[in-house]
Amino acid sequence: MPEGKAEYLKGTLDLLILKIVALGPNHGYAIAQRLRQMSKDFFQVHQGSLYPALHRLEDRGWLEAEWKDTETGRDAKFYTLTRKGRQHLEAEVVNWERLSEAVALVLRAVE
């Protein structure tokens, strides 16, 4: 991933994971694939970033995990958004929208 993309991801990975899981329970690899697809290949999260983030979100009580069989018959940890996680996600979406509006105001300034 180019350096610029990595910097975008660093500050938003938790938010993006919570949003993906809010769409339905999923395992790590599927979360990474969905994020890549939804962002039209902009965000490509590697295991070294994804799994520590999933564990951090689980430790904070925003996700819960359960071992289940995948479509391929392999065991995987499936993550589900908790009520606390949904509340955090909603608050972060509001913060992100305010931030992006403020950035847009500055970028539209005429030189």
C-alpha positions as CSV (number, residue, x, y, z in Angstrom):
1,M,0.0,0.0,0.0
2,P,1.5,3.4,-0.9
3,E,2.4,5.5,2.1
4,G,-0.5,8.0,1.6
5,K,-3.1,5.3,1.7
6,A,-1.5,3.7,4.8
7,E,-1.8,7.1,6.6
8,Y,-5.5,7.4,5.7
9,L,-6.2,3.9,6.9
10,K,-4.3,4.3,10.2
11,G,-6.8,6.9,11.4
12,T,-9.9,5.2,10.1
13,L,-9.4,1.5,10.2
14,D,-11.5,1.0,13.4
15,L,-14.4,3.0,12.0
16,L,-14.3,1.1,8.7
17,I,-14.2,-2.3,10.4
18,L,-17.1,-1.4,12.6
19,K,-19.1,-0.2,9.6
20,I,-18.4,-3.4,7.6
21,V,-19.4,-5.6,10.6
22,A,-22.5,-3.5,11.1
23,L,-23.6,-4.7,7.7
24,G,-23.6,-8.3,9.0
25,P,-21.4,-10.7,11.0
26,N,-18.2,-11.8,9.1
27,H,-14.8,-13.3,9.6
28,G,-11.5,-11.3,9.2
29,Y,-10.7,-12.3,5.6
30,A,-14.2,-11.5,4.4
31,I,-14.1,-8.1,6.3
32,A,-10.9,-7.2,4.4
33,Q,-12.4,-8.3,1.1
34,R,-15.6,-6.4,1.6
35,L,-13.7,-3.2,2.6
36,R,-11.6,-3.6,-0.5
37,Q,-14.6,-4.1,-2.7
38,M,-16.7,-1.3,-1.2
39,S,-13.8,1.2,-1.5
40,K,-13.2,0.2,-5.1
41,D,-9.7,-1.2,-4.2
42,F,-8.6,2.0,-2.3
43,F,-8.3,0.2,1.0
44,Q,-6.4,-3.0,1.0
45,V,-5.9,-4.1,4.6
46,H,-3.3,-6.7,5.3
47,Q,-3.5,-9.3,8.1
48,G,-0.8,-7.4,10.1
49,S,-3.2,-4.5,10.5
50,L,-6.6,-6.2,10.3
51,Y,-6.2,-8.8,13.1
52,P,-4.7,-6.5,15.7
53,A,-7.5,-4.0,15.0
54,L,-10.2,-6.8,15.3
55,H,-8.7,-7.9,18.7
56,R,-8.5,-4.2,19.9
57,L,-12.2,-3.7,19.0
58,E,-13.1,-6.9,20.7
59,D,-11.2,-5.9,23.8
60,R,-13.0,-2.5,23.9
61,G,-16.3,-4.3,23.8
62,W,-17.3,-3.0,20.4
63,L,-17.2,-6.4,18.7
64,E,-17.9,-9.9,19.9
65,A,-16.5,-13.0,18.2
66,E,-17.7,-16.6,17.8
67,W,-16.0,-19.5,16.1
68,K,-18.1,-20.9,13.2
69,D,-17.6,-22.8,9.9
70,T,-17.0,-20.7,6.8
71,E,-18.5,-21.4,3.4
72,T,-15.3,-23.4,2.6
73,G,-15.8,-25.6,5.7
74,R,-12.9,-24.0,7.7
75,D,-13.3,-22.6,11.2
76,A,-13.0,-18.9,11.5
77,K,-13.8,-16.2,14.1
78,F,-17.0,-14.4,13.1
79,Y,-17.3,-10.8,14.4
80,T,-20.6,-9.2,15.4
81,L,-21.2,-5.6,16.4
82,T,-22.2,-5.1,20.1
83,R,-24.7,-2.5,21.3
84,K,-21.8,-0.5,22.7
85,G,-20.0,-0.9,19.3
86,R,-23.1,0.4,17.4
87,Q,-23.2,3.5,19.7
88,H,-19.5,4.1,19.1
89,L,-19.9,3.7,15.4
90,E,-22.8,6.2,15.3
91,A,-20.8,8.8,17.2
92,E,-17.8,8.3,15.0
93,V,-19.8,8.6,11.8
94,V,-21.1,12.0,13.0
95,N,-17.5,13.0,13.9
96,W,-16.2,11.9,10.5
97,E,-18.9,13.7,8.6
98,R,-18.1,16.9,10.5
99,L,-14.4,16.5,9.9
100,S,-14.9,15.8,6.1
101,E,-17.2,18.9,5.8
102,A,-14.6,21.1,7.5
103,V,-11.9,19.7,5.2
104,A,-14.1,20.3,2.2
105,L,-14.6,23.9,3.2
106,V,-10.9,24.5,3.4
107,L,-10.2,22.7,0.1
108,R,-12.8,24.8,-1.7
109,A,-11.2,28.0,-0.7
110,V,-10.2,30.2,-3.7
111,E,-6.5,31.2,-3.9
